[in-house]
Amino acid sequence: MVNLSQVLEPIAAWFRSLGIPHPIVHWGHPVMMGIVVFVMGSFVGLAGWRGRLVEDKEAAMKSRSDHRKLAPWMFLFMALGYTGGLLALVMHHQPILQSPHFWTGSIVLLLLFINGVISLSGFAGNKPSLRILHAYLGSTALCLLFVHAALGLKLGMSF
């Protein structure tokens, strides 16, 4: 079995060689991802639900449009942040696969990927059941992100 830390160590060593101040290495990932999760994630989730629930058709269309435009960017930033988080763990010589923070992040990315596939499929011909699944799967991912943030804060405080 491949040791993920060993595979990523050369990249982490290169970043260590840059002399980045410790507070940035230690707290850079949490601060940047906190912005993505709490600001962008909340906005994307609320826009999605507004698009479903608002009775004003024009406001609903605007919310759906906002959701459609920002959700892929949110996924991209989360995927990049996931990569940065892995490197941060390796840079701090922390075990990756034993971290609940790693596993919640992995599950969130998987849920968001599935949600993106559902959306890109056109909800398989605009099936209401897939639209409902999309809404609840996205909401589950956002709720799990809040747990993920708490686990990350606990992890950051532990070393």
C-alpha positions in Angstrom: 0.0 0.0 0.0 1.2 3.5 -0.9 2.0 5.8 2.0 0.4 9.1 1.1 2.7 11.1 3.4 5.8 9.6 1.7 4.4 10.4 -1.8 3.6 14.0 -0.8 6.8 14.6 1.3 8.9 15.9 -1.6 6.3 18.6 -2.4 6.0 19.4 1.3 9.8 19.7 1.6 9.9 22.1 -1.3 7.2 24.3 0.4 9.2 24.1 3.7 12.3 25.3 1.9 10.5 28.5 0.9 10.7 29.8 4.5 7.0 30.6 4.7 6.3 31.9 8.3 5.0 29.2 10.6 1.7 31.0 11.3 0.9 31.1 7.6 1.8 27.4 7.2 -0.2 26.5 10.3 -3.3 28.7 9.9 -3.3 29.5 6.2 -5.4 26.5 5.2 -8.0 27.0 7.9 -8.4 30.7 7.3 -8.8 30.4 3.5 -11.1 27.4 3.7 -13.1 29.0 6.4 -13.9 31.8 4.0 -14.8 29.3 1.3 -17.0 27.3 3.6 -18.7 29.9 5.7 -19.1 32.7 3.1 -19.2 31.0 -0.3 -20.7 27.7 0.9 -23.4 29.4 2.8 -24.2 31.7 -0.1 -24.3 28.8 -2.6 -26.5 26.7 -0.3 -28.9 29.6 0.4 -29.1 30.5 -3.3 -30.0 26.9 -4.1 -32.7 26.8 -1.6 -34.0 30.2 -2.5 -34.3 29.1 -6.1 -36.5 26.2 -4.9 -38.6 27.9 -2.4 -39.1 31.6 -3.3 -42.5 32.2 -4.9 -41.4 35.2 -6.9 -40.4 33.6 -10.2 -37.9 36.3 -11.1 -36.2 36.1 -7.7 -36.1 32.3 -7.9 -34.5 32.4 -11.4 -31.9 34.9 -10.1 -31.1 32.6 -7.1 -30.9 29.5 -9.4 -28.6 31.4 -11.7 -26.3 32.5 -8.8 -26.2 29.0 -7.5 -25.4 27.6 -10.9 -22.6 30.1 -11.4 -20.9 29.8 -8.0 -21.3 26.2 -7.1 -18.6 25.0 -9.6 -16.2 27.6 -8.3 -16.9 26.6 -4.7 -16.1 23.0 -5.6 -12.9 24.0 -7.3 -11.8 26.1 -4.3 -12.6 23.2 -2.0 -10.7 20.7 -4.1 -7.7 23.0 -4.1 -8.1 23.6 -0.4 -8.3 19.8 0.1 -4.9 19.5 -1.6 -3.5 22.3 0.5 -4.8 20.7 3.6 -3.1 17.4 2.7 0.2 19.2 2.2 -0.2 21.1 5.5 -0.6 17.8 7.3 2.5 16.4 5.7 4.4 19.6 6.3 3.5 19.3 10.0 4.4 15.5 10.0 0.9 14.6 11.0 -0.7 11.3 10.0 -3.2 11.8 7.1 -5.4 8.7 7.2 -5.9 8.8 11.0 -7.3 12.3 10.8 -11.2 12.6 11.1 -10.6 16.0 9.4 -9.2 14.2 6.4 -12.1 11.8 6.2 -14.8 14.5 6.5 -13.1 16.5 3.8 -12.9 13.5 1.6 -16.6 12.7 2.1 -17.6 16.3 1.4 -15.7 16.4 -1.8 -17.3 13.1 -2.9 -20.8 14.4 -2.0 -20.2 17.6 -3.9 -18.8 15.7 -6.9 -21.9 13.5 -7.0 -24.0 16.6 -6.7 -22.2 18.2 -9.6 -22.7 15.1 -11.8 -26.4 15.1 -11.0 -26.6 18.8 -12.0 -24.5 18.3 -15.1 -26.8 15.5 -16.2 -29.6 18.0 -16.4 -31.2 16.1 -13.5 -31.6 13.2 -15.9 -34.3 15.0 -17.9 -35.4 17.3 -15.1 -36.6 14.5 -12.7 -38.0 16.0 -9.6 -36.6 13.2 -7.5 -33.0 14.1 -8.6 -33.6 17.8 -7.9 -34.7 16.9 -4.4 -31.7 14.6 -4.0 -29.4 17.4 -5.2 -30.8 19.8 -2.7 -30.5 17.5 0.3 -27.1 16.1 -0.8 -25.8 19.6 -1.0 -27.2 20.5 2.3 -25.8 17.4 3.9 -22.4 18.4 2.5 -22.6 21.9 3.9 -23.6 20.5 7.3 -20.7 18.1 7.2 -18.4 21.0 6.3 -19.3 22.7 9.6 -18.3 19.5 11.4 -15.2 19.4 9.3 -14.3 22.9 10.3 -14.7 22.0 14.0 -12.5 19.0 13.6 -10.0 21.1 11.7 -9.9 23.7 14.5 -9.3 20.9 17.0 -6.6 19.5 14.8 -4.9 22.8 14.4 -4.9 23.4 18.2 -3.4 20.0 18.8 0.0 20.8 17.3 
